[in-house]
Each structure stands twice: as C-alpha cells, then as structure tokens.
Amino acid sequence: MLYYLFFLNWLISHNLQLMFKSSSLVQNITYLTDSVNKNFHHLSIKRQELVPSPF
C-alpha cells in the first residue's frame, strides 16, 4: 500500500513537471511567433513609409 502511494506521488509529480515544461514550451513558441509578427508588422509599416502608396 505504501509503495503504491509512493508510486502515485511520483507519477503525479512527474506529470506535473511534464505539464510545466510543455506549457513553458508553448509560451516560448507563442512569444516567438508574437515577436516575429510584430517585427513583420514593423517592417511592413517601414516599407509603406519608404514606398509611396498609390492611394
């Protein structure tokens, strides 16, 4: 019984660690895509400033 509890405790902690790692990975990916989108937006704005728009 005690062994089972230890195993359960280890399993829960291990899964929590995996969840935290994956969530941080997801956060990093969203942060990267967000920064890329911002940079792309900034570049497109700069390009619009350089090239006069036909309108």
Backbone torsions as a table, in degrees:
resi	resn	phi	psi	omega
1	MET	NA	-45.7	179.6
2	LEU	-64.6	-40.3	178.5
3	TYR	-60.7	-40.0	179.0
4	TYR	-63.2	-41.1	179.0
5	LEU	-65.5	-41.0	177.9
6	PHE	-62.0	-42.6	179.7
7	PHE	-63.7	-42.4	179.3
8	LEU	-62.9	-43.2	179.1
9	ASN	-61.9	-44.3	178.9
10	TRP	-62.8	-42.5	-178.5
11	LEU	-62.1	-44.6	-179.5
12	ILE	-64.4	-46.1	-178.8
13	SER	-64.8	-39.4	179.9
14	HIS	-64.1	-44.3	179.4
15	ASN	-65.3	-36.6	177.8
16	LEU	-65.0	-41.4	177.7
17	GLN	-61.9	-42.1	179.1
18	LEU	-64.0	-41.1	179.1
19	MET	-62.6	-43.4	179.8
20	PHE	-64.6	-40.9	179.1
21	LYS	-63.7	-44.4	-178.7
22	SER	-66.7	-38.2	179.8
23	SER	-66.7	-38.8	177.3
24	SER	-66.4	-34.9	177.0
25	LEU	-64.3	-43.8	178.5
26	VAL	-63.1	-41.1	178.2
27	GLN	-62.2	-41.7	179.1
28	ASN	-63.7	-40.7	-179.1
29	ILE	-66.2	-43.8	179.7
30	THR	-65.8	-37.7	178.0
31	TYR	-63.6	-42.4	179.5
32	LEU	-63.7	-46.2	-179.1
33	THR	-66.2	-35.6	178.5
34	ASP	-64.4	-45.2	179.9
35	SER	-65.9	-37.7	178.0
36	VAL	-64.9	-41.7	178.4
37	ASN	-63.5	-41.1	178.6
38	LYS	-63.6	-44.2	179.3
39	ASN	-63.9	-40.6	178.9
40	PHE	-63.9	-42.2	177.9
41	HIS	-61.7	-44.1	179.1
42	HIS	-60.6	-43.5	179.7
43	LEU	-64.7	-40.9	-179.7
44	SER	-66.2	-36.8	177.0
45	ILE	-64.3	-43.6	178.5
46	LYS	-61.6	-41.3	180.0
47	ARG	-64.3	-38.3	177.3
48	GLN	-65.4	-34.6	178.4
49	GLU	-69.1	-38.6	-177.8
50	LEU	-72.0	-47.7	-178.2
51	VAL	-94.0	121.0	178.8
52	PRO	-66.5	132.6	-179.2
53	SER	-75.1	149.0	-179.3
54	PRO	-68.8	-15.1	-178.8
55	PHE	-91.2	NA	NA
